[in-house]
Amino acid sequence: MELKGKKVLVVGLGKSGVSAALFLRSRGAQVTVSDMRSAAALAKEIPALLEHGVMVESGGHGLLTFRRQDLIVVSPGVPLDTPVLAQVKAFGLTIIGELELAAQYLKGNILAITGSNGKTTTTALTGEILSSAGIETQVGGNIGVPVVDLIPKSTEKSWSVLEVSSFQLESTELFHPQIAVILNITPDHLDRHGSFENYALAKERIFSAQTASDFLVLNAGNARAAASATRTVARVYWFSLDQSVAQGAWVQDGQVVFRAAANAPIESILPLKEIPLKGAHNVENVLAAVCAARLAGASAESIGHAVQNFRAVEHRLEYVATDNGVEYYNDSKATNVDAAAKAIAAFPGCIHLILGGKDKSSNYADLSDLLRKRVKAVYTIGAAAEKIETQIRGMAPIVHCETLEKAVAAARKAAHPGDVVLLSPACSSFDQFENYEHRGRVFKELVLEHIGAEGAR
């Protein structure tokens, strides 16, 4: 794609939007950015953009600004059905996302990972495995580093390991990973996609440009992800907690194993007990990473060693501290019901669970069985509190707390030695926090402020 002299509009000034604007400018494009937020709210971003010759439109989207462009690049946080985007699309303007833009300039191989839950852990682990195996690797995407920022260091031999979301994938056409992974597909972001099937179809765009020489790694234990096997031309590999697979990774006799083909020997990767991450869902994440890394050329031995030395990613069932025999865990990344269910299932019981935030058209009653069996009390926070309380009433005692600070204080007061205080909200964070990272940091600060440095052990 030739960018020099082209008029390009970047819509949305999140992290990837800023990176896209600066990349486009470096390629000689005439760049304008447009954001609904005010100039005051964008005070951190605007100076650097202006310094590089990027024009800024704040406080709303002007239709005339959009119509004057040759190309529009949309940040993941901006829905494609925004009225002004719908209008300019009717005029025949090309609209793509930051992932689609970056993919056209990224050199080397792409290993892309999506799923409703587990993306960040699996992406970080896969990147670490490949690096430790001596494979030239960089990691980015939805995990924190915009994909356009990976372009300068990519080479013909490198692997770019990318976490990709449904928001990123829905605007792709040419994005072509040599290895694609779908960890699971469960209801999420229904407030944006409108239906579960629309959401699932957005996830499946991860393999829409793959060919018969590429690989698609699927979860045999997730029905909707497994159904993708019938809609791809790529070579399908599987991972499973519960059964052996013809080709892929699974658990056998207490070992994580891999088989490259139906008639190939079974390779032992590492004992199940040596996986350092908590919960059955993290065993699935490890299996997916093992399968993907093996297909990318990492040896069985190097994979086992890397997994053994991997530690939980921040905000994903992250151990915070123990105080008076009570353990505190930060699972702020659990922004949907299925993620919260996996976190609850990782503990045998005695859980004080903090739920709530901004609702995403979720059904919290799906947690009922786990709440009855494993949760001592639920502490509700945020805008979704009343909906959650209505849907789970009778499953566990409920304490209406409104804020995270009140919830931590109430849980601390009620918990006894041997109990667990778990932040696993099942909601997005945008009602009270900047993002899930901000929510997780506040939770950790509240815990550690109370017990002091000596209590964090």
Order of alpha helices (4+ residues) and beta strands (2+ residues): beta-alpha-beta-alpha-beta-alpha-beta-alpha-beta-alpha-beta-alpha-beta-beta-alpha-beta-alpha-alpha-beta-alpha-beta-beta-beta-beta-alpha-alpha-beta-beta-alpha-beta-alpha-beta-alpha-beta-alpha-beta-alpha
